[in-house]
């Protein structure tokens, strides 16, 4: 019993620390690409360095942190070229996922719930809720393809990608008011899958990703003093 309680306590500590570090990342104290020094944060939070390491492992699984063997963890960061190439990969993987889902006549109810959540969050100006719903849409799309390799590679791309987008969108206070066109693009994907239009939905999704790739990085990184709008990720 005592061992079980200690395990529960350890789990709570590392998840609490992960929440605290995630907050530091999102608010910009830890910038994209910055090294996370375990000793510094263990001292700041008055915990063992091993606990910080476990918290970093959680953030790595969520995509907020990248880790390479023998090196310190860093906050996820993508260059403009990275973003374009990630969209190219997303077009290929998610296009295939959509085609497979259409061929399988997959249940699209979870996709519809995600889009409905995006609509509500957009209308309410809730950036984080909108991004959560958007990430859910794209991960679910990979899931309903019923191809485990599509899902595996989709998660590898989408988790760090959306973590990076969340940091940029929140730190630049981008607005949600211009999402109507992109929301309709999501709805179109659902409708094409539901209608079994496998080839059309695959091409539609690839074209949409090409369009987003041309404007996304500029909207996240170079908004400057002009009106800040949120480009679909």
C-alpha positions as CSV (number, residue, x, y, z in Angstrom):
1,X,0.0,0.0,0.0
2,X,2.8,2.4,0.9
3,X,4.6,1.6,-2.4
4,X,1.3,2.3,-4.3
5,X,0.9,5.7,-2.6
6,X,4.5,6.6,-3.3
7,X,4.0,5.7,-7.0
8,X,0.9,7.9,-7.2
9,X,2.7,10.7,-5.5
10,X,5.6,10.5,-8.0
11,X,3.2,10.4,-10.9
12,X,1.5,13.5,-9.6
13,X,4.8,15.4,-9.1
14,X,6.1,14.8,-12.5
15,X,2.8,15.7,-14.2
16,X,2.6,18.8,-12.1
17,X,6.1,19.8,-13.1
18,X,5.3,19.1,-16.7
19,X,2.4,21.5,-16.5
20,X,4.6,24.1,-14.9
21,X,7.3,23.7,-17.6
22,X,4.6,23.7,-20.3
23,X,3.3,27.0,-19.0
24,X,6.9,28.5,-19.1
25,X,7.1,27.4,-22.7
26,X,3.8,28.7,-23.8
27,X,4.2,32.1,-22.1
28,X,7.6,32.5,-23.7
29,X,10.0,32.2,-20.7
30,X,11.4,29.2,-22.5
31,X,11.7,30.2,-26.2
32,X,11.5,27.9,-29.2
33,X,14.9,26.2,-29.7
34,X,16.1,27.0,-26.2
35,X,17.9,24.4,-24.2
36,X,16.2,23.2,-21.0
37,X,18.8,23.1,-18.2
38,X,17.6,20.5,-15.7
39,X,19.6,21.9,-12.9
40,X,18.3,25.4,-13.3
41,X,14.7,24.3,-13.3
42,X,15.1,21.8,-10.4
43,X,16.5,24.7,-8.4
44,X,13.7,27.1,-9.4
45,X,11.0,24.6,-8.6
46,X,12.8,23.2,-5.5
47,X,12.6,19.6,-6.7
48,X,15.1,16.8,-7.6
49,X,16.7,17.0,-11.0
50,X,15.4,13.5,-11.8
51,X,11.9,14.9,-11.4
52,X,12.6,17.6,-13.9
53,X,13.9,14.9,-16.3
54,X,10.7,12.9,-16.0
55,X,8.6,16.0,-16.6
56,X,10.7,16.7,-19.7
57,X,10.0,13.2,-20.9
58,X,6.3,13.9,-20.7
59,X,6.7,17.1,-22.7
60,X,8.7,15.2,-25.3
61,X,5.9,12.8,-25.8
62,X,3.5,15.7,-26.2
63,X,5.7,17.3,-28.8
64,X,6.8,20.4,-26.8
65,X,10.3,19.3,-26.4
66,X,12.9,17.5,-28.6
67,X,15.5,15.2,-27.2
68,X,18.6,13.7,-28.9
69,X,20.8,11.0,-27.4
70,X,23.5,12.6,-25.2
71,X,22.2,16.1,-25.6
72,X,20.0,18.4,-23.5
73,X,16.3,18.7,-24.3
74,X,15.3,21.8,-26.3
75,X,11.9,23.5,-26.8
76,X,10.6,22.5,-30.2
77,X,11.5,24.9,-33.0
78,X,10.8,24.8,-36.7
79,X,12.3,27.1,-39.4
80,X,10.2,28.5,-42.3
81,X,11.7,25.7,-44.5
82,X,10.8,23.1,-41.8
83,X,7.2,24.3,-41.8
84,X,6.9,24.1,-45.6
85,X,8.3,20.6,-45.6
86,X,6.1,19.5,-42.7
87,X,3.0,20.7,-44.7
88,X,4.3,18.7,-47.6
89,X,4.5,15.6,-45.4
90,X,1.1,16.3,-43.9
91,X,-0.5,16.6,-47.3
92,X,0.9,13.2,-48.2
93,X,0.0,11.4,-45.0
94,X,-3.3,13.1,-44.2
95,X,-4.3,12.9,-47.9
96,X,-3.8,9.1,-47.8
97,X,-5.6,8.9,-44.4
98,X,-8.6,10.7,-45.9
99,X,-8.6,8.5,-49.0
100,X,-8.5,5.3,-46.9
101,X,-11.2,6.6,-44.6
102,X,-13.5,7.4,-47.6
103,X,-12.9,3.9,-49.1
104,X,-13.7,2.3,-45.7
105,X,-16.8,4.4,-45.2
106,X,-15.4,5.4,-41.9
107,X,-17.5,6.9,-39.1
108,X,-16.9,10.7,-39.3
109,X,-18.8,11.6,-36.1
110,X,-15.6,12.4,-34.2
111,X,-14.3,14.6,-37.0
112,X,-17.6,16.4,-36.9
113,X,-17.4,17.0,-33.2
114,X,-13.9,18.4,-33.6
115,X,-15.1,20.9,-36.3
116,X,-18.1,21.8,-34.1
117,X,-15.7,22.5,-31.3
118,X,-13.5,24.6,-33.6
119,X,-16.5,26.7,-34.6
120,X,-17.5,27.4,-31.0
121,X,-14.0,28.2,-30.0
122,X,-13.5,30.5,-33.0
123,X,-16.7,32.4,-32.2
124,X,-15.7,32.8,-28.6
125,X,-12.1,33.8,-29.3
126,X,-10.7,30.8,-27.5
127,X,-7.3,30.2,-29.1
128,X,-6.2,27.2,-27.1
129,X,-9.5,25.4,-27.3
130,X,-9.6,26.0,-31.1
131,X,-6.1,24.5,-31.5
132,X,-7.0,21.5,-29.3
133,X,-10.0,20.8,-31.5
134,X,-8.0,21.3,-34.7
135,X,-5.2,18.9,-33.5
136,X,-8.0,16.4,-32.5
137,X,-9.4,16.7,-36.1
138,X,-6.2,15.8,-37.8
139,X,-5.1,13.1,-35.4
140,X,-8.6,11.5,-35.7
141,X,-8.3,11.7,-39.4
142,X,-5.2,9.5,-39.2
143,X,-6.9,7.2,-36.8
144,X,-10.0,6.5,-38.8
145,X,-7.8,5.5,-41.8
146,X,-7.4,2.2,-39.9
147,X,-3.8,2.1,-41.0
148,X,-1.5,1.9,-38.0
149,X,1.5,3.2,-40.0
150,X,-0.4,6.3,-41.1
151,X,-1.4,6.9,-37.5
152,X,2.2,6.4,-36.2
153,X,3.8,8.8,-38.7
154,X,0.9,11.2,-38.4
155,X,1.4,11.5,-34.6
156,X,5.2,12.0,-35.1
157,X,4.5,15.0,-37.2
158,X,1.3,16.4,-35.7
159,X,2.3,16.4,-32.0
160,X,5.4,18.6,-32.3
161,X,3.8,20.6,-35.1
162,X,0.8,21.6,-33.1
163,X,2.9,22.2,-30.0
164,X,5.0,24.7,-31.9
165,X,1.9,26.4,-33.4
166,X,0.4,26.7,-30.0
167,X,3.5,28.5,-28.7
168,X,3.6,30.9,-31.6
169,X,-0.2,31.7,-31.7
170,X,-0.4,32.3,-28.0
171,X,2.8,34.3,-27.7
172,X,1.7,36.6,-30.5
173,X,-1.9,36.9,-29.3
174,X,-3.3,36.0,-32.7
175,X,-7.0,36.3,-33.2
176,X,-9.5,33.6,-34.2
177,X,-11.9,35.7,-36.2
178,X,-10.8,34.8,-39.7
179,X,-11.3,31.1,-39.5
180,X,-14.5,30.8,-41.5
181,X,-12.9,29.7,-44.7
182,X,-10.6,27.2,-43.0
183,X,-13.5,25.8,-41.0
184,X,-15.4,25.2,-44.2
185,X,-12.4,23.4,-45.6
186,X,-12.5,21.0,-42.6
187,X,-16.2,20.5,-43.2
188,X,-15.6,19.8,-46.9
189,X,-13.1,17.0,-45.9
190,X,-15.7,15.4,-43.7
191,X,-18.4,15.6,-46.3
192,X,-16.2,14.1,-49.0
193,X,-15.2,11.2,-46.7
194,X,-18.8,10.6,-45.8
195,X,-19.7,10.5,-49.5
196,X,-16.9,8.0,-50.2
197,X,-15.1,10.4,-52.6
198,X,-11.7,8.9,-52.0
199,X,-9.7,10.4,-54.8
200,X,-11.3,13.8,-54.6
201,X,-10.7,14.1,-50.8
202,X,-7.1,13.1,-51.1
203,X,-6.4,15.7,-53.7
204,X,-8.5,18.3,-51.9
205,X,-6.5,17.8,-48.7
206,X,-3.1,18.0,-50.5
207,X,-4.2,21.2,-52.2
208,X,-5.3,22.7,-48.8
209,X,-1.9,21.9,-47.2
210,X,-0.1,23.5,-50.1
211,X,-2.2,26.7,-49.6
212,X,-1.5,26.7,-45.8
213,X,2.2,26.1,-46.3
214,X,2.5,29.4,-48.4
215,X,1.2,31.6,-45.6
216,X,1.4,29.9,-42.2
217,X,5.0,30.8,-41.1
218,X,4.6,34.4,-42.1
219,X,1.4,34.7,-40.1
220,X,2.9,33.1,-37.0
221,X,6.3,34.7,-37.0
222,X,6.0,38.1,-38.8
223,X,2.7,39.6,-37.8
224,X,4.5,42.7,-36.6
225,X,2.1,45.7,-36.0
226,X,-0.5,44.7,-38.6
227,X,-3.8,43.1,-37.5
228,X,-3.0,39.7,-36.1
229,X,-4.9,36.8,-37.6
230,X,-4.7,33.1,-37.0
231,X,-3.8,31.0,-40.0
232,X,-4.9,27.4,-40.0
233,X,-2.3,24.9,-38.8
